[in-house]
Structure formats: structure tokens, C-alpha cells
């Protein structure tokens, strides 16, 4: 969200993205700054196939 959040059409309008529609994965965390760095290779949540 940015300076134009009141006029943005984002997830606050259309809700969560279904897991089967996600085509990538996060590899770096940049916020909060004290946790900046590479993410674990294995997710901590169970994956569904």
C-alpha cells in the first residue's frame, strides 16, 4: 500500500489469492529491516499438492 491506498484496487477489495493461483515464491524479506535477508528454502507451513 502506498500514498494512493484510498484509490487502489488491491487485496483489500478482492480478498485473498487462492493458493493454486500463486505461481512464484518469496526469496528475500526486506521488512521489517531487522529481519532483512534471505528466507528459508523450506516453508514452515504445509504445502498442498
For each residue, the residues with C-beta under 8 A, 3 or more apart:
1: 5 8 10
2: 5 8
3:
4: 7 8
5: 1 2 8 10
6:
7: 4
8: 1 2 4 5
9: 13 14
10: 1 5 13 14
11: 14 15 16 17
12:
13: 9 10
14: 9 10 11
15: 11
16: 11
17: 11 21 22
18: 21 22
19: 22 48
20:
21: 17 18
22: 17 18 19 25
23:
24:
25: 22 43
26: 29 39
27: 38 39
28: 37 38 39
29: 26 35 36 37 38 39
30: 33 36
31: 35 36
32: 35 36
33: 30 36
34:
35: 29 31 32
36: 29 30 31 32 33
37: 28 29
38: 27 28 29
39: 26 27 28 29
40: 43 44
41:
42:
43: 25 40 47
44: 40
45:
46:
47: 43
48: 19
49:
